[in-house]
Amino acid sequence: MIKPLNISWTKTKKNVEQMISRYIYYSLSVDNNSTSCINDNFLLDMLNINGIDKSHLNINQEEQKNRVDFINHVRFSFNKLTTEERKIIYWTYFDKEDNYDDRFIANNLGFSLGYYYIKKKETLIRFAYSLGVEEIEK
């Protein structure tokens, strides 16, 4: 039996939230689409650097490429999660239009609020591993 790693919950959560915040800002700068317009399967499409309107960007080509690469990394990591987990992450962090609260998300998923908090923590840890930003307690 493999012993689970001792994750630092507060550091790991902070790392994921920083990645998501950076993702949102980078998306605002280079993505022509809104992340609040997502398909029913809750999958995010990858960005193509050639599909970006560069005429109004004040950042250089290398920075544009770095931002698109970062956005694609987050989207690839997000898409590896289960549909349920993607809904939790999307409704909690990505959808800035509707501002869902934890009760709404729990109810929509058919969870009690207590069970939802357990699932949300597990989801953030899985997303951290997918992103490669988990923190191990020393």
Summary of the structure (lengths in Angstrom):
residues: 138
radius of gyration: 16.2
end to end distance: 21.5
largest distance: 55.8
contacts: 351
relative contact order: 0.19
helix: 60%
strand: 1%
